[in-house]
């Protein structure tokens, strides 16, 4: 684990932005994403049968949302409401936070940096999970996906810009911890530092190719990199 590289990546930051699904919570651990995606696709197809083929076989609920909105905004709004309800249900049965996530949040807070969550999941489900696990006080702002505007989800940097504005910091002094290429892309689009959380082996190479400033497979390593080490 390259703790030194993580420490360097965080050195000049005044705020840390956490993606939600992965770094903080495995959203669909208890309610499988594939099942949610199928339910959303069936809802969309009932409203517009021609969507059935377009959405068939997609196991990512957010991709179903994107494609439905592209086809019909009205149906997209219905799917969006259903997805938000499913996400809130999912985080209720998702289990504990990602190992090391609480330590990372505490370390960032104790370092004096500001914290926001920026997610393509709904703000409602993020807030529900933070409340459920007593983490609300750690997070100053929650930026979920923008209603009826899926084009503003990451990799669009809109959530990062919004978070920085609400935190009162320069977006170039923010670090984003995320587990997908869209996080790395969103961060680099506005000059933020990108920290890749490689919670699957295949992600490490992808993050390296995307030139993430640092890569880790452990949220605990984030805490260790940020907390001042005792002098010897």
N, C-alpha and C positions, 0 to 999 in steps of 0.2 A: 504494500500500500504506500503510495507516494504522498506521505503526509506533508513533506516539505513543499511539493508542488501545490497542494491544496492551500497551505498557509500563504504562499506567494499570491495565489489567485484571489484570496480574500483580503490581502494586505491593505489595499486602498479603498475598500468598500465601506459605505456608510449604511447600506441596507442589503438585506438578503431576501430574495423572493423565492418561495418554495412552490414548485408544482405540487399538486395534491395527490393525484392517483399515481402511486409509486413511492415517492419520497416520504409521504406522510401516512398514506392509507392505501391498502389494496382494495379499491372500491368494490370490485365485483368478486371478492373472495367467497362470499356466502351466497350471492345471487349471480350466477354466471352471466358474463357479458353476452355470450352467444344467445342465451335464452332471451335476454332483454332485447337484443338486436332483432331477433325473430319476431318477438311480440310487436315491436315498433314497425317492422316491415309489414306485418299482417295488418296493423292498423292503417298504415298508409295505403296498402293495396285495396282495403275495403272501401276507402274513399275514392281511390283512382286505380282501377285494375291494371292499367298499363304500367304501373310502378312495380308490379309483382316481379317481372323479370329483371328489372334494373337493380332491385334490392335483394334478390335471391342469393343466398350463400354468404352474405356479409355478416361477420360476427362482431363488428365494432359498432356499438350503439351510436357513437358520435358520427361515424361515417354515414350511417343510415339517416341521421338528422341532416347532415350536409346535403346529401343527395336528394332528400325529400324537399328541402327548402329550395334547391335549384330547380326542381320540377314544378313546385306549387307552394307559394308562401303560406297560403291558408292551411293546407295539409301539414306543412312544416311546423306551423304553430301548434297544431294538435299533437304532433309527434314530440315536439319540444316539451309540452306540458306533461305528456306521458313519460318522457325520459326523466324529467326532473323528479316526478313522483317515484319512479323506479330507483333513481340514484339515492333518494332519501331513504327508501326502504333498504337498499343495498348496504349503505353505510351503517345501518342499524344492526346488521348481521355480519359485518365485515371483520369483526374481531378487533384485536388490539392494533395500535399504531405500528407502522413499519419499525422493525428493530433499529434502535439508534435514533429514531426521529425525534423523540422527546428530548433526548440528550442534545441533539443538534439544535433544536429550538431553544432550549435553555442556554446553551453556550452562546448562540447568537445574541439572545436577549442580554445575557450577562456581560457581553462584550460592549454593550452600548449601541449596537446596530439595531436598526428598525427592521421589522419583519412584516411581510405581506404574503398571502397565498395568491397565486395567479393560476387559474385552472380553466380547462375547457369543460370541466364539470360544472354543474350549477352551484351558485353561491349558497343556495339553500342546503345542499347536501354537505358542502364543506363546513358550513356553520353548525349543522346538526352533529357532525362528527367531532368537531372541536369542542362543542358543548358537552357531548356525551363523555368525552375523555378528559375534561378539565383543562383544556389547552387554550381556551378562548383568550385568556389574559396574555398569552405569548404573542398573539397575532394582532397587529394594529389594523390591518385592512384585509378584506377578502374580496378578490376580484374573480367572479365566476364568468361563465360564458355570457356574452351580451345577448339579451333577449331579441329574438327575431333577426339577428344579424350574425349568422354563423361564419360569414366571411371575415369577421373580426376576431375569430378565435386564433390561437397560435397555430401556424407560424407567423401570423400577423402580429406585430409587436404591440398592438393596441393595448392588451392587458398590462404589459410592462410599463408603457407610457402612463397609463391611468394610475397604476400603483405608485409609480415614482411621484406623480403629481400629488396624489393624496397623502403620501408620506412626507412630502416637502423636500425631496432629495433629487439630485441630478441622476437621470437614468443611467448615465455612463459610470456612476459610482455604485451601481447595483450589481449584485451577482444573482443569477438565476440557477437554482438547482433543479434539474429536470431529468426525466428518464426516457425522453424521446427526442428524435432529431428535430421535431418541430420546436422544442424548447431551445435547442442550440441555435437554430435558425432565427428564432424570435429575438434571442439575446443579442446575437451578432448584428442583427438588422439595426439596432439602436445603440451599439457600442457598449452593451453590458457584458459583464464577464459570464461565461457559460461553464457551469459545472455539470458534467454528465454523470448521472447516477446509473451505473451499468448493472441493473438488477437481473440481467440475463447476459450470459457470456458473449453472445453475438453482438451485443450493443457496444462493447468496448471498441472494436475496430471501427464501427460506424461513427462513434463519437470522435475517435482519433482522426478519421478522415475529414470530419466536419470541423476539425481544429478547435475542439473544446479546450478551454484553458487548463482544465484539470478533469480527471476521470476517477471515480471511485466506485467500488461495489459495496460500500458500507456507509450507512448514514452515521454510524458511530465515529467513523473517520473524520466526518465533517466536524463533529464536536471536538475531537482530539486536535484537529488542525486549528481551531479557533480559540480554544481555551489556552490561556497563558500556561506554559509548562513551568513547574517549580524549578528554581535554580538549584544547581548542585554544587 
